[in-house]
Amino acid sequence: MNDISPDKVFVPLELHGIRLEALAPHHAAGLRAAAMDGELWNLRVTSVPEPDQVDQYIFKGIEMRPSRFAFAVVDAASGEVLGTTSYHDVVPAIGRLEIGYTWYAKRCQRSHVNTTCKLLLLAHAFDTLGCALVGLRTDNFNHASQAAIERLGAKKDGVLRHHALRRDGTVRDTVMYSITRGEWPEIAAHLRYKLAQRPIAALPRAGERSPC
């Protein structure tokens, strides 16, 4: 992983009806609708943009390359934007990156979307980009996110105390996790097993009630 570029990162990534593609200005309306589904910007422990900040959010995601590569999460059948996720804190010299800046429309939560995205991103990071380690992080009060990361099989590295500002001006502790290249084959098998155990139902469209 001595070199990483948009051409290497943004290749076709699709599984179980979910497609990941480079986050771009044309995703703005869809990303705005995804954020409005559940008014996600009101959640204290996430960094979802308010509707009028979506264009700036997308621009910043593009501007941060090559330390961050932002993806749009798209329903492959309808083309609807479901949310976003990123590779970030990319350090090619040591083969390390993190997966984060992840959020989905409320109707997609507790579905197959997150597991599918993580499988796509982890496989691409380890098997194509040649990573030695992939990190994940979350707010110390975001217990749902911590549980989701632990279900992936990631190991908890520790807590960075007084680490980052929340949107409300308070300072959070950051819980750090990681997966090594040696751990990846077993985790990959586990994620594929999990996806095989649940039916991959069609996702509700915007404005529809989720069955979950």
Helices and strands as residue ranges (DSSP letters): H 6-9, E 13-15, E 18-22, G 25-27, H 28-36, G 40-42, G 51-53, H 54-63, E 68-75, E 81-91, G 92-94, E 96-104, G 106-108, H 113-123, I 124-128, E 133-139, H 143-152, E 155-165, E 171-180, H 184-197
